Amino acid sequence: MSTQDTNTQLLRFTTAGSVDDGKSTLIGRLLYDSKSIFEDQMDAIEASSKRKGLEHVELAHLTDGLKDEREQGITIDVAYRYFATPKRKFIIADTPGHIQYTRNMVTGASTADLALILIDARKGVIEQTKRHSFIASLLQIPHVVVCINKMDLVDYSEEAYNKIVEEYKDFAAKLEIKDFRFIPISALKGDNVVDRSKNTTWYEGETLLHTLETIHIANDYNFVDARFPVQTVIRPHSYEYHDFRGYAGRVASGIFKKGDEVIAIPSGFTSKIKSVETFEGEITEAFPPMSVAITLEDDVDISRGDMLVKPNNQAKQTQDIDATVCWLNNTPLKPSSKYALKHTSNDVRAVVKEVVYKVDINNLHKVEDDKTVKMNDIVRLRLRTTKPLLCDAYRRNRVTGSFVLVDEGTNETVAAGMII
């Protein structure tokens, strides 16, 4: 595998924290100190801060794009921000901290490589910290960086920092988080965000930006289970490429090389890979998260929704899905309801067979006596699909282990699911 992995340069991260923990200020500080803002944006924010009579520049306004957010000083929607440094490109999902926006956090975190969890140094680990950490664990985000913010308000006390680190470690021991790190920061003053702070000489770790730029994410992909969901069939209909038939899609996991034997699911036909094509030309191998077109040596009937796998490593095909689901819609789940289920590039219909339990996301307890499912609820469901799906457990493969449910009547996405 080349070190210049196509995704080394792009890190997707989500931010989470309680209201007023300083998420928007922190992102503003990252953008500001890494010189990622336009001058006219800066001028507008400086003018707005002066109008409000503030002594400092209100960096939070860089991310709070909605008028309501700016007026109330809160984040209420998922705001995606893009910035880059010479070492990496970043996409930030800034999600709200309130309990009624659990679904927004799930949405923002679903594709993240890393979660930034903010803790107010004065308050320590609170209920919302636990809830956000649980969601990060549930969504199998590989890396969690805990930023202990507002260190300037506790006089940069090492003791206050260490107390929160121990408190968080005790709680996180119950969760499935592979890698977590701690950084003492002040988003408002800029301590340890982009530049090292002279106020925390006792802290020997990296700054936040250095951590984001250097954290190793290439190994987070599954290179073992070969899965290639076909999105479309390319037939150019031109004289030059008269016989070309390429199956285009994004490699979900595993490695596909020229000459590899593959099976098309659900038909079960086998063939060998003739070539792996990209926009720039033919390559020798493809791995996640590359988008490629694969050509085969035989004429096999393959269409959108089919999947190419290796003969010695086939995912199980099943119509019975056991999943953890976050309910995203205002309309509650109706018992025995039918929904459209979208899984990789495949669309099937599904019926909800059973609500097994709800999860109390504040203490991680199972609630078995309340089976109503409303917006922001996280529940365990059993579903049955109209045709078999080729799927993996979400903890093994975040692409083939996830799905969304869509209400066919309104075409609204009602739930996001993780297969168990």
Secondary structure, 3 states (H helix, E strand, C coil): CCCCCCCCCEEEEEEEECCCCCHHHHHHHHHHHCCCCCHHHHHHHHHHHHHCCCCCCCHHHHCCCCHHHHHHCCCCCCEEEEEECCCCEEEEEECCCCHHHHHHHHHHHCCCCEEEEEEECCCCCCHHHHHHHHHHHHCCCCEEEEEEECHHHHCCCHHHHHHHHHHHHHHHCCCCCCEEEEEECECCCCECCCECCHHHCCCCCCCHHHHHHHCCCHHHCCCCCCEEEEEEEECCCCCCCCCCCEEEEECCECCEECCCEEEEECCCCEEEEEEEEECCEEECEECCCCEEEEEECCCCCCCCCCEEEECCECCEEEEEEEEEEEECCCCCCCCCCEEEEEECCEEEEEEEEEEEEEEECCCCEEECCCCCCCCCCEEEEEEEEEEEEEECCCCCCCCCCEEEEECCCCCCEEEEEEEC
